[in-house]
Amino acid sequence: MALPEGFLQELRDSNEIVSVIENYVELKRSGSTYSCRCPFHSERTPSFHVYPNTQSYYCFGCGAGGDVITFIRTIENLDYIEAVRFLAQRSGMAMPEDRDDDSTRRRRRLYEMNREAGKFFHRQLFSPEGADGWNYITGRQLTEHTIRHFGLGYAVNDYHKLHYYMRNLGFSEDELVEGSLLVRNNNRVYDKFVNRVMFPIFDTRGNIIAFGGRALASDAPAKYLNSSETYVFQKRDNLFALNYAKNSKADYFILCEGYMDVISMHQAGFDSAVATLGTAITATQARLIGRMGKSEVILSYDSDGPGQKAASRGINLLSEAGVKARVLQMTGAKDPDEYIKKFGAQAFAHLIESSGGAIDYEMGKLCVGLDLNKEEDRAAYLKKAVTFLAQIRSQLERAVYVSKAAETARVPSETVRYAVESEIARQKKKSDRDEYRTLISPRNTDKVNPEAARLPREEKAERGIICFAFHNPEKLAVLRRKLPGGFATDFNRRVFEFMEQKHNSGENLTGGMFNEAFTTEEVGRIYGTLNDFSQFANSEEAVNDYIKVLNEYHDNINQIEAGSMTEDDLLSLAQKLKEKKSK
């Protein structure tokens, strides 16, 4: 969908980039620019910069970059048109035409499909056919208000109940398979969810994007079954009940493992509870939490071994995302749902208040299974403690826990401090070595421009030419004549040709124009090019050097090709080169 440039410019003016981005991250002003930890990758030192004068952003860590439309596309996981519509609604602007491109229609169709399926499951729960599901849910002491609030439902014990219902609404079998509501096997299709209590999964805008189903049959192949990933659902990028929890007045999130834990907490008044979707917390989910403005996360995982392992992983990922974590430790119950039922909401609130910090939690785990009255066990404890303490970045925190570890092991604190400093040096050396190996590894490919690694000199020249052309569009025709062989890499060739197309159609060249034809990763690369070569934006001398590099490349290619040519081929090539030079 091509949108008028005038409309897009008004859209950007109405959605000032700083005001939009600061809804997702905390920006720190530095002179005329702003910076923060990047919301798109884990980092400790801010490398994400926002430039109000150009209404753009760029991350020097991961290469993300663009304008306000690119940012919304990436942060909200939207298509180009959907991102534009999102910003238009934000600023009270009307879309020039309510037309959808193919990807937008596809996304909207999935939303409609899931919404209708959610209504169907919900009605089934309240029907006579849903008695088994109703008995299970009410047996878990959920009220009707809670059931309706979360939109809980039931998939009856019939492999074609939903299938026929959705077909009657006009959805095709291919659509329903793509949406993970039907399964196709040996040219047969049938319902994916059968005899299961259904938990709709919402995105932060209130769209149903997937379902989780809890089996009622004891012999079911899987106790819990989630939707497969679709065009609108990636489990690593979403959290159950975040659509509700983001509006909680609590200054923390409670992170749980399961649907029932979250729902029980919300019913008991703990409305900031969220859950991962069948997996351990991911780096993307940690960054998503970090963007929500809560001061900390309380990890409330099951008290069994896997739950405690998941807590440790959560601590590390949240720390990388700049989020403080505490750990809730329960006794007398295996999970929050059971604890609230046995001891009540007030007791659970006390657990939250008394939950310890992440470092205390991890240090306490180091003693498990050891008898610190034995010298060999104290030595084993110290070995584990030194490795852990070396990972604490704060010098003040590290000093405190060095003293605690020394006291626990009954050794001088100076001994522990020296061992920790040695371990820090060892880890840094290993990290530097691993980073170097990653950089030189042939597997370290560039997904945006895979030819760049093979042609580094030519690719650099191309980016310099692109930057010059962007700032001097009146020179595009001249540049084209001076580059008879064109560009060496396909990605940069597409960028240059796109700028030519826009300029030849009478449009002004703006950074925002790339959104309509390139992915967010590609837009980030383009903005990186414009930033990296900004000092040569108007340098005729520099661009002539870049042109020379590309022409030398094509001359060498022609010479190689000429080695295998016949005499007639050589004469033909010579004539073509002569014609190109005369242009």
PyMOL commands that set and color helices and strands:
alter all, ss='L'
color gray80, all
select helices_A, chain A and resi 5-14+17-21+68-75+80-91+102-125+128-139+144-149+161-168+173-178+235-237+242-245+259-267+283-290+305-320+336-343+345-354+358-365+375-389+395-409+413-440+456-471+473-482+490-504+511-516+520-532+534-536+540-562+567-582
alter helices_A, ss='H'
color red, helices_A
select strands_A, chain A and resi 28-30+33-36+48-51+56-59+65-66+153-155+182-185+188-191+196-202+208-215+224-226+252-256+273-275+296-299+324-327+356-357
alter strands_A, ss='S'
color yellow, strands_A
deselect
rebuild
show_as cartoon
